[in-house]
Amino acid sequence: MLKHLHIQNYALIKHLDIDFQTGFTVLTGETGAGKSIIIGALNLVMGARADLKTISEGCDKCIIEAEFDECIVRRELYANGKSRSFVDDSVVMLTELKQLSAKLIDIHSQHENLLLESDAFQLQVVDSIAQNESIKEDYRQKYEAFLAKKKQLEDLQNTAKKSKEDLDYLSFQYQQLAQANLQAGELQQLQDQEQRLQNAQEIKQAIITATHLLESEDTTGAISAIQTAYNALDKVKIFLPQEENWLNRLNETIIELKDICETAEHFGDQIEDSTERLNETQERLDLLNSLLKKHQLNSDSELIELRDRLQQQLQHIESFDQDIAQLTQELTQCETALQQAANLLTDSRLRVKQTICEHLVNNLVKLGIIHAKVDISITDTDYSADGKDNVQFMFAANLNQTLQPVRSIASGGEIARIMLCIKALIASTKGLPTIIFDEIDTGVSGEIANQMGLIMQQMAHNRQIIAITHLPQIASIGQLHYKVYKTDENERTQTHIQPLDQQGRIAEIAYMLSGNPPSPAAIENAKQLLQR
């Protein structure tokens, strides 16, 4: 429960400390006294969006600190736009603060009555009473799996459609490359071959000249001359220095030159002087170069890679139908599991439908709607993150009146009473330690107001209830009573709060009954209200 609230430099509040207790506490005060400021401060410390305008004029920062049984939560808002959040003096993210606050306190402000017009809120009410969190979580996992599988299938179908549209083009590209019988390194070989064929005569003539100069049997031949030199030295070898080894070196030279001649003659024999062969080579080169240019590539190895890649694409396209059939089967399985989970979720809601309706009718009768009828329409709709149910609260306030959606038939006062009944039912199931009602009594008076107070008092048996009210009937039922008021000090308006003793409560409730100064009858009436 909320034990203490500290507010500093927030709006009209310079410094304010409030101690709270268990049970039913009421806050009263004139319109504009600052009751809503206190609620705004509480909302801020529970994670609401910060507004720099709420910092008191001339101050660098404001501080709101709420002490609960479980922890102390603090929010600091600075004039430079920064804010910090703390739980037990440890810095936390704003999202963490919101998650924590949702388990500690529920602040119901007047405008939240409009939530009753929301389908999402009506569904949330039913699920809160059904306590079907685990069922809903299981459903949501299957819903996410269904959506993921559905998207996977749709993406594959779109890819298949586009790929099949490109099938003819891809097939043509592949066939052109496949028919080219590409070989790695062929391009360089063809280029070398073209050069030889274009210069065949010149190459052959050079080889003939070279071999003639080497092998001529007369003295002009290099081999013959070296052989003559070898023979001359051989005759005087006993006089030659042994370490020079001239004869061996000359002999090796003769052998090397003969080998060169043989190799050159063999190469010359292989040289083709064929226009037909040259044309064939150039045609092949033209084909490869045109493919390179067409595909904007630089080598025959890149052409081979492209050919193989196109082949894989074509094989993949051919397998699309099989893959789509497999995914379609998997999607059907996901949908079956989703349907089963959705049915369980629907069943959990149907099980509490009667309980909710009976509770609302019983309390609405107490609140003056004596002919109240309530039903909850649960019908099938499309799958969503919350199931496949469309939940509508149906309401009729008068005899012989047809049940209609509550948003279209209930008046402001009726909506306020319905919301109080819903809050009371939710409180009994969720176990929230603290609930704050900010003028939930709008649009009611007299005995109805008294009954609303009794319902809140009953809710306070198991939790802390704090109500901001303008009605003396509700104010008189509270166990603790705080008065919110304004003062003008040093040319500055400030909001204050003070606990009221018995005499203070009599005076405040009498003032609420008749105005200031309260009449003797109002004072007597106030005493009677407090004595109940």
C-alpha positions in Angstrom: 0.0 0.0 0.0 1.0 3.7 -0.3 2.4 4.8 3.0 3.8 8.2 2.3 3.9 10.8 -0.5 6.4 13.6 -0.7 6.1 16.4 -3.3 8.5 19.3 -3.7 8.4 22.1 -6.3 5.6 20.6 -8.3 3.1 23.0 -9.8 1.5 24.9 -6.9 3.0 22.6 -4.3 6.2 24.0 -2.7 6.6 21.2 -0.1 4.0 18.6 0.8 4.1 15.4 2.9 1.2 13.1 3.3 1.0 9.9 5.4 -1.5 7.3 4.3 -3.0 4.3 6.1 -4.9 1.2 5.2 -8.6 1.3 4.6 -10.7 4.0 3.0 -9.2 7.5 2.7 -11.0 10.5 1.2 -9.6 13.8 -0.1 -11.8 16.8 -0.4 -11.4 20.5 -1.3 -12.7 23.2 -3.5 -12.4 23.0 -7.3 -9.0 24.3 -8.2 -7.5 23.7 -4.7 -5.0 21.3 -6.1 -6.5 17.8 -5.7 -5.7 17.0 -9.4 -2.2 18.3 -8.9 -1.6 15.6 -6.2 -2.9 13.0 -8.7 -0.7 14.4 -11.4 2.3 14.1 -9.1 1.4 10.5 -8.3 1.1 9.8 -12.0 4.5 11.3 -12.6 6.2 9.2 -10.0 4.5 6.1 -11.5 6.0 6.7 -14.9 3.8 9.2 -16.7 5.3 11.5 -19.3 7.1 14.5 -17.8 6.1 18.1 -18.6 8.6 20.9 -17.7 5.6 23.2 -17.1 4.8 21.3 -13.9 8.1 22.4 -12.2 7.3 25.3 -9.9 8.2 28.7 -11.4 11.8 29.7 -10.5 12.8 26.2 -9.4 15.5 24.0 -10.9 13.8 20.7 -10.3 10.9 19.0 -8.7 10.9 15.8 -6.7 8.0 13.3 -6.1 8.6 10.4 -3.9 6.1 7.6 -3.0 6.8 5.1 -0.2 5.1 1.8 -0.5 5.2 -1.3 1.7 7.5 -2.9 -0.8 9.7 -0.1 -2.0 10.3 3.6 -2.3 9.9 5.2 -5.8 11.2 8.6 -6.7 11.1 10.8 -9.8 13.2 13.9 -10.3 12.4 16.3 -13.1 14.9 19.0 -14.0 14.3 22.4 -15.7 16.8 21.5 -18.4 14.4 18.7 -19.6 16.1 15.7 -18.0 14.5 13.4 -15.6 15.6 10.5 -13.4 13.8 7.6 -11.9 14.7 5.6 -8.8 13.5 2.5 -7.0 15.1 2.2 -3.5 17.7 4.8 -4.6 18.7 2.7 -7.6 18.4 4.4 -11.0 15.9 2.6 -13.3 14.5 3.1 -16.8 11.1 4.7 -17.2 9.7 1.5 -18.7 10.8 -0.4 -15.6 9.1 2.2 -13.4 5.9 1.8 -15.3 6.0 -2.0 -15.0 6.5 -1.8 -11.3 3.8 0.8 -10.7 1.2 -1.3 -12.5 1.6 -3.9 -9.7 1.5 -1.3 -6.9 -1.3 1.1 -7.7 -4.2 1.8 -10.0 -5.2 5.5 -10.5 -8.7 5.8 -11.9 -9.3 9.4 -13.1 -12.6 10.8 -14.3 -11.7 10.7 -17.9 -11.0 7.0 -17.7 -14.7 6.5 -17.7 -14.4 6.9 -21.4 -12.5 3.7 -21.5 -15.8 1.9 -21.2 -16.4 2.9 -24.8 -13.4 1.0 -25.9 -13.7 -2.6 -27.1 -10.1 -3.3 -26.0 -10.9 -2.2 -22.4 -14.1 -4.3 -22.3 -12.0 -7.3 -23.4 -9.4 -6.4 -20.8 -12.0 -6.4 -18.1 -13.2 -9.9 -19.0 -9.7 -11.3 -19.2 -8.8 -9.7 -15.8 -11.7 -11.5 -14.2 -11.0 -14.7 -16.1 -7.3 -14.6 -14.9 -6.4 -16.2 -18.2 -2.8 -14.8 -18.5 -1.2 -18.2 -19.1 -3.9 -19.2 -21.7 -3.5 -15.9 -23.5 0.3 -16.1 -23.5 0.1 -19.6 -25.1 -2.4 -18.2 -27.6 -0.1 -15.3 -28.4 2.9 -17.6 -29.0 0.8 -19.6 -31.5 -0.5 -16.4 -33.1 3.0 -15.1 -33.6 4.1 -18.5 -35.0 1.1 -18.4 -37.4 1.9 -14.9 -38.6 5.5 -15.7 -39.1 4.7 -18.9 -41.1 2.1 -17.0 -43.1 4.6 -14.2 -44.0 7.2 -16.9 -44.9 4.7 -18.5 -47.3 3.6 -15.1 -48.8 7.3 -14.1 -49.3 8.0 -17.4 -51.0 4.9 -17.1 -53.2 5.9 -13.6 -54.2 9.5 -14.7 -54.9 8.2 -17.7 -56.9 5.9 -15.5 -59.0 8.6 -13.0 -59.8 11.1 -15.8 -60.5 8.7 -17.6 -62.8 8.1 -14.3 -64.7 11.9 -14.2 -65.2 12.2 -17.9 -66.0 12.4 -17.6 -69.8 15.0 -14.8 -69.5 17.1 -16.8 -67.0 16.8 -20.0 -69.1 18.0 -18.1 -72.2 21.0 -16.7 -70.3 21.9 -20.1 -69.0 21.5 -21.9 -72.3 23.8 -19.4 -74.0 26.5 -19.9 -71.5 26.1 -23.6 -71.3 26.3 -24.0 -75.1 29.5 -22.0 -75.1 31.3 -25.0 -73.4 33.3 -22.7 -71.3 36.7 -23.9 -70.0 38.8 -22.2 -67.4 41.9 -20.5 -68.9 40.7 -20.9 -72.4 40.6 -17.2 -73.1 44.3 -16.7 -72.6 45.1 -19.8 -74.6 43.0 -18.5 -77.5 44.7 -15.1 -77.4 48.1 -16.7 -77.5 47.0 -19.0 -80.4 45.7 -16.1 -82.3 49.0 -14.3 -82.0 50.9 -17.3 -83.3 48.6 -17.9 -86.2 48.7 -14.3 -87.2 52.6 -14.3 -87.2 53.1 -17.9 -88.4 55.4 -17.1 -91.3 57.6 -14.7 -89.4 57.9 -17.3 -86.6 58.9 -20.1 -89.0 61.4 -17.9 -90.8 63.0 -16.9 -87.6 63.3 -20.6 -86.5 64.8 -21.6 -89.9 67.4 -18.8 -89.7 68.3 -19.6 -86.2 68.7 -23.3 -86.8 70.7 -22.7 -90.0 73.1 -20.5 -88.1 73.5 -23.1 -85.4 73.6 -26.3 -87.5 75.3 -25.4 -90.8 78.0 -27.9 -91.5 80.4 -25.4 -93.0 82.4 -23.1 -90.7 79.6 -20.6 -90.5 77.6 -22.9 -88.3 77.9 -22.2 -84.6 77.8 -25.8 -83.6 80.4 -26.8 -86.3 82.7 -23.9 -85.2 82.5 -24.8 -81.6 83.1 -28.5 -82.5 86.3 -27.4 -84.4 87.4 -25.4 -81.3 86.8 -28.4 -79.1 88.9 -30.7 -81.4 91.8 -28.2 -81.4 91.9 -27.9 -77.6 91.5 -31.6 -77.2 94.9 -32.1 -78.9 96.6 -30.0 -76.3 94.5 -30.8 -73.3 97.5 -32.2 -71.4 98.8 -28.7 -71.3 95.6 -27.0 -70.2 94.9 -26.0 -66.6 92.8 -28.8 -65.1 90.8 -26.5 -62.9 89.4 -24.5 -65.9 87.7 -27.6 -67.4 87.3 -25.9 -70.8 86.7 -29.1 -72.8 83.7 -30.2 -70.6 82.2 -26.8 -70.8 82.5 -26.7 -74.6 81.0 -30.1 -74.9 78.1 -29.1 -72.7 77.6 -26.0 -74.9 77.5 -28.2 -78.1 74.9 -30.5 -76.5 72.7 -27.5 -75.3 72.8 -25.9 -78.7 71.8 -29.2 -80.5 68.9 -29.5 -78.0 67.8 -25.9 -78.8 67.9 -26.7 -82.5 65.8 -29.8 -82.1 63.3 -28.0 -79.9 63.0 -25.1 -82.2 62.6 -27.3 -85.3 59.8 -29.3 -83.4 58.1 -26.0 -82.4 58.4 -24.8 -86.0 56.8 -27.9 -87.3 53.8 -27.3 -84.9 53.2 -23.8 -86.1 50.1 -23.7 -88.4 50.0 -21.3 -91.3 46.2 -21.8 -91.7 43.7 -19.0 -92.5 40.9 -21.4 -91.6 42.4 -22.2 -88.2 42.9 -18.5 -87.6 39.3 -17.8 -88.4 38.1 -20.5 -86.1 40.2 -19.1 -83.2 39.0 -15.5 -83.8 35.4 -16.7 -84.0 35.8 -18.4 -80.6 37.5 -15.3 -79.2 34.6 -13.1 -80.5 32.1 -15.4 -78.8 33.9 -15.2 -75.4 34.5 -11.5 -75.6 30.8 -10.8 -76.5 29.7 -12.9 -73.5 32.1 -10.9 -71.3 30.8 -7.6 -72.6 27.2 -8.7 -72.3 27.5 -9.7 -68.7 30.1 -7.0 -67.8 32.6 -9.5 -66.6 36.4 -9.7 -66.9 37.4 -13.3 -67.2 36.2 -16.7 -68.5 36.3 -18.0 -64.9 33.6 -15.3 -64.0 31.5 -16.5 -66.9 31.7 -20.0 -65.6 30.6 -18.8 -62.1 27.7 -17.0 -63.7 26.6 -20.1 -65.6 26.7 -22.2 -62.5 24.8 -19.6 -60.5 22.1 -19.4 -63.2 21.8 -23.2 -63.2 21.2 -23.1 -59.4 18.6 -20.4 -59.8 16.7 -22.4 -62.4 16.8 -25.5 -60.2 15.5 -23.4 -57.3 12.7 -22.1 -59.4 11.7 -25.6 -60.3 11.6 -26.5 -56.6 9.3 -23.6 -55.6 6.1 -25.6 -56.1 7.4 -28.3 -53.7 8.5 -25.7 -51.1 5.2 -23.8 -51.4 3.3 -27.0 -50.8 5.4 -27.8 -47.8 4.9 -24.4 -46.3 1.2 -24.5 -47.0 0.9 -27.7 -45.0 2.9 -26.2 -42.1 0.7 -23.1 -42.1 -2.4 -25.3 -41.9 -0.8 -27.0 -38.9 -0.1 -23.6 -37.3 -3.6 -22.5 -37.9 -5.0 -25.6 -36.3 -2.9 -25.1 -33.2 -4.0 -21.4 -33.2 -7.7 -22.3 -33.5 -7.4 -24.7 -30.5 -5.6 -22.0 -28.4 -8.2 -19.5 -29.4 -11.0 -21.8 -28.4 -9.5 -22.2 -25.0 -9.2 -18.5 -24.6 -12.8 -18.1 -25.7 -13.9 -20.7 -23.2 -12.1 -18.9 -20.4 -14.1 -15.8 -21.2 -17.4 -17.5 -21.4 -16.8 -19.1 -18.0 -16.8 -15.7 -16.2 -19.4 -14.0 -18.3 -22.3 -14.9 -16.0 -20.3 -13.9 -12.9 -19.4 -10.5 -14.3 -23.0 -9.8 -15.3 -24.5 -10.8 -12.0 -21.9 -8.8 -10.0 -22.6 -5.7 -12.1 -26.3 -6.0 -11.9 -26.3 -6.5 -8.1 -24.1 -3.4 -7.5 -25.9 -1.3 -10.1 -29.2 -2.0 -8.4 -27.6 -0.7 -5.1 -26.5 2.3 -7.0 -30.0 3.3 -8.1 -30.3 1.6 -11.5 -33.0 -0.8 -10.1 -33.9 -2.3 -13.5 -30.3 -2.7 -14.7 -29.7 -5.5 -17.2 -26.2 -6.5 -18.3 -25.0 -9.0 -20.8 -21.6 -9.6 -22.5 -21.7 -10.4 -26.1 -18.8 -12.6 -27.2 -18.8 -13.2 -31.0 -16.2 -14.5 -33.5 -14.0 -12.1 -35.3 -10.7 -12.2 -37.2 -7.6 -13.5 -35.3 -5.7 -10.8 -33.4 -3.1 -10.7 -30.7 -6.0 -11.0 -28.1 -7.8 -13.9 -29.7 -10.7 -14.2 -32.1 -13.4 -12.7 -29.8 -15.3 -9.5 -30.2 -16.4 -8.5 -26.6 -19.3 -6.0 -26.2 -20.8 -5.0 -22.8 -24.5 -4.8 -23.4 -26.6 -2.6 -21.0 -30.2 -1.5 -20.4 -31.2 0.7 -17.5 -35.0 0.6 -17.8 -37.8 -1.9 -18.0 -38.7 -3.3 -21.4 -35.5 -1.6 -22.8 -33.5 -3.7 -25.3 -29.9 -4.4 -24.4 -27.6 -2.3 -26.5 -23.8 -1.7 -26.4 -23.0 0.3 -23.3 -21.1 3.0 -25.3 -24.3 3.9 -27.2 -26.9 3.9 -24.4 -25.4 4.7 -21.0 -25.4 8.2 -19.7 -22.4 9.9 -18.0 -23.7 9.1 -14.5 -24.5 5.5 -15.5 -21.0 5.0 -17.0 -19.5 6.3 -13.7 -21.5 3.7 -11.7 -20.7 0.9 -14.1 -17.0 1.7 -14.0 -17.1 1.7 -10.2 -18.7 -1.7 -10.2 -16.1 -3.0 -12.7 -13.3 -1.6 -10.6 -14.7 -3.3 -7.5 -14.9 -6.6 -9.4 -11.4 -6.3 -10.8 -10.0 -5.4 -7.4 -11.4 -8.6 -5.9 -9.5 -10.7 -8.5 -6.3 -8.8 -9.2 -5.3 -8.0 -5.7 -3.9 -4.5 -6.3 -2.8 -3.1 -3.0 -3.9 0.5 -3.7 -6.6 2.0 -5.9 -7.2 5.7 -6.2 -10.5 7.1 -7.5 -10.3 10.6 -8.8 -13.9 11.9 -8.9 -15.5 8.7 -10.1 -18.7 10.0 -8.5 -19.3 12.6 -11.2 -22.9 12.8 -12.1 -24.4 11.2 -9.0 -25.8 12.5 -5.7 -27.9 11.6 -2.7 -28.4 7.9 -1.8 -26.6 6.8 -5.0 -23.5 8.7 -3.8 -23.9 7.0 -0.4 -24.0 3.6 -2.1 -20.9 4.4 -4.1 -19.2 5.2 -0.9 -20.3 2.0 0.7 -18.9 0.0 -2.3 -15.6 1.7 -2.0 -15.6 1.1 1.7 -16.2 -2.6 1.1 -13.3 -2.6 -1.4 -11.1 -1.1 1.3 -11.6 -4.2 3.5 -8.8 -6.0 1.6 -6.8 -3.0 0.1 -6.1 0.6 0.4 -8.7 2.9 -1.3 -8.2 6.6 -1.8 -11.0 8.7 -3.2 -11.0 12.3 -4.3 -14.6 13.4 -4.0 -17.0 16.4 -4.1 -19.8 14.5 -2.4 -20.4 14.7 1.3 -22.0 11.3 1.4 -18.8 9.7 0.2 -16.6 11.9 2.3 -18.4 10.9 5.4 -17.8 7.2 4.8 -14.0 7.5 4.7 -12.0 6.3 7.6 -9.4 9.1 7.1 -10.2 12.5 5.7 -7.7 15.0 4.1 -8.6 18.5 3.1 -6.8 20.1 0.1 -6.7 23.9 0.1 -4.8 26.9 -1.4 -3.2 29.9 0.3 -1.6 33.0 -1.1 1.8 33.6 0.5 4.4 36.1 -0.5 2.6 36.8 -3.8 2.5 33.1 -4.6 -0.4 30.6 -4.5 0.4 27.3 -2.8 -1.5 24.1 -2.4 -1.6 22.4 1.0 -3.1 19.3 2.5 -4.1 18.6 6.1 -5.6 15.6 8.0 -9.0 16.4 9.6 -10.0 15.4 13.1 -13.7 14.8 13.9 -14.5 18.5 14.3 -12.6 19.3 11.1 -14.6 16.7 9.3 -17.9 18.0 10.6 -17.0 21.5 9.3 -15.7 20.3 5.9 -18.7 18.0 5.2 -21.1 20.8 6.4 -19.4 23.2 4.0 -19.7 20.6 1.2 -23.5 20.4 2.0 -24.3 24.1 2.2 -21.4 26.3 1.4 -19.5 28.8 3.6 -20.4 29.5 6.3 -22.2 26.2 6.8 -25.7 26.4 8.2 -26.7 24.9 11.5 -28.8 22.3 9.6 -25.8 21.4 7.5 -23.6 21.0 10.6 -26.2 18.7 12.1 -26.6 16.8 8.9 -22.8 16.4 8.7 -22.8 15.0 12.3 -25.5 12.5 11.3 -23.6 11.4 8.2 -20.4 10.8 10.3 -22.3 8.9 12.9 -23.6 6.2 10.5 
